[in-house]
Amino acid sequence: MVYLSAVLLLLYSTCVFSDEGSLLTPCKVDDTACLSKTTQQFLEKTSHGIPEYDIKAIDPLIINCLEIVISDDLKTVLHYKNLNITGLKNQQFSDMKMDTNAKSVVLQTRADLNIVGDVTVELGKMQKSFSGTYTLKGTALGTSSYGYSFRTDDKGVEHYEVGPETISCQTVNEPEVTLGPELRQAIDQDEILKEKKENFKRKDLHKSVFCKMVEKAYVTVVHNIRAAAKVMPKSAFLEGV
Ligand SMILES: *[C@@H]1O[C@H](CO)[C@@H](O)[C@H](O)[C@H]1NC(C)=O
């Protein structure tokens, strides 16, 4: 039994550290070129998910359900379903700040995303709703902040432990939103909505909806960093920390 465990452990280590090629290249905290490369390498190796390590697929990333309440006079609630987000595997490293005293990291990446799904526009005031397909194309900067600590596993290997994250998002450009023809017609033909239609075309609304989607997607991105930290030694991530 001990022998079998040792063999399994060996196989397992071989997979993590050489067979697939390493998931990461260790970088100095201020070496932007290296950090860009290791980000790309990590995303290439993990974007389809690695179930053994609890690394989840992020491209495409599916969000089953997202509800956004708009504070307007129609009491609008946007219900998004089956959002299919593509493009997260091509995230570009943008910035990283690490505070080794406070043990915290701020990591920013930039992503060009395509999102397709269904939306129901619920107008609470009128007890009415309209449904149809929805697409969005946009670029965002996603920023994840988290604390970390160190943990030594039962083989004496030191790992990062990634704490709970806070995620924020900034849009880089004007997201392009397209509604399915039925939904567009229904909104166009509705007498009351005709006057209010401009509300739904507001740029800041599209940006805030896009950012809510990005923030939700980045929860899985950070989950994968946390999962990788559990299997990869601390030394695989950064040099000289
Ligand atoms: C998500 O979109 C991609 C690209 O269009 C497609 O290949 C994939 O099948 C979609 N996934 C789901 C679950 O709809």
The ligand as an ORCA input file, in Angstrom:
! r2SCAN-3c Opt
* xyz 0 1
  C     -20.084     28.193    -26.297
  O     -19.650     28.896    -27.447
  C     -18.609     28.223    -28.167
  C     -18.136     29.159    -29.255
  O     -19.178     29.686    -29.991
  C     -19.126     26.906    -28.689
  O     -18.102     26.228    -29.383
  C     -19.601     26.052    -27.514
  O     -20.185     24.852    -27.976
  C     -20.624     26.807    -26.674
  N     -20.903     26.021    -25.483
  C     -22.125     25.814    -25.006
  C     -22.241     24.957    -23.804
  O     -23.113     26.317    -25.511
*
